[in-house]
């Protein structure tokens, strides 16, 4: 049976869920703290770089790691 119609909203939700399952926040946090690039993440977790960038930004990981680094610089 083939699908002749598709729900764009459902497709977007499926893409988002797939990204969340492949690139969990804990994985993103570790990667950002060790300096991995979105390209390296995409290769390691078999996703596209665009999804890796999206997850890094949407999860707030880059902001969190940036604040951690700023706090460390301030202490030193």
Buried (B, 14 or more C-beta within 10 A) or exposed (E): EEEEEEEEEEEEEEEBEEBBEBBBBEBBBEBBEEEBBBEBBBEEBEBEBEBBBBBBEBBEBBEBBEEEEEEEEEEE
